[in-house]
Amino acid sequence: MFKPTPNPPETDDTTPYEFPGSKKFHEAAERALDHYLKPNALTLRFHKPSTMFQVAPDQDSESLLVHACESLAQASLMTSDIAAYIDLP
């Protein structure tokens, strides 16, 4: 009977603590990974949402129109940049 995949290679049963300094290196690597992958909760900066779109009577029409105009101009620029990379058949 033909097997479509070969047997997995044999691996040595070694621990990461095989030589005296490896445990220290492993702990240092864990600290480095924790620093980047598990940041401290105190260092996180939370995004404060814009109050521009809240229902508030003190928002003037001019500010809303300027914001809408800038948003549409940015969206137009992004779509033209994306269109430059699309290849049509």
N, C-alpha and C positions, 0 to 999 in steps of 0.2 A: 504494500500500500504506500502511495506517495504522499508525503506530508508537504503542504504548501509553504509552511514556515519552518525554519530550522529551530532546533532546541535552543533555549536561552543559554548564554555563556555561563560557565561556572564562575561563581564569585567567591572570594575569600571572606571568611567571617572575621573581619577585623573591627575593632572599636576605634572611635576617634581619639581614644586615650592610649594609643599604643606606645608612644615614647613620652618621656617625662614632661616636656614642655607643651604637649598637645592639649592638655586640659586647660592650661592657661590661654592658649591660642583660641580654643573653642569658646571659652568664656568671653574673651575679647571680641570675637566675632558676634556672639549673641548680643553683647552690649551695643555693638555698632548697628546691628540690624534693628534692635529695639529702639535705638535713637531715631532711626529714619522711619520705621514702620509703625511704631507705637509712640507717637509724640505725646508729650506731657499735656494734660488737659488744660493746664494754666497758660500754655503758650499758644493755644489755638485762638485765632481771631475770628469772631463770628461776623458774618455779613449782616450789616444793618440795611434792611430794605428801604428803598426810596419812598418818600412820602408823596411823591409827585402824583401817584395814581390813587391815592386815598380820596374818598369822598369828603372833601373839606371845603367849606364855603370861602375860605381865605385864599384859595388858589386862583390866580388871575388867568384869563384866557390867553394872554400873550405868552406866558411861560409855558403853558401846555402846548401851544402851537409851535414854539421854538423847539421844544423837546421832541415833538412829533416830526418836525422837519429834519432835525439832526438824525433821528433814528432812521427815517426813510432814506436819507442820503447815505448813511452807513450801510444799510441793507442793499442799496443799489450798488455801492462800491464792492461789497462782498460778492454779490451775484455776478458782477462783471469779472471779478477775479476768478471765480469758479468757472465761468463760461470760457475763459481763456484756456483752461486745462482740459476741457471736454473735446474729444475727437468725434466728429459726426461722420457717419458712414457715407 
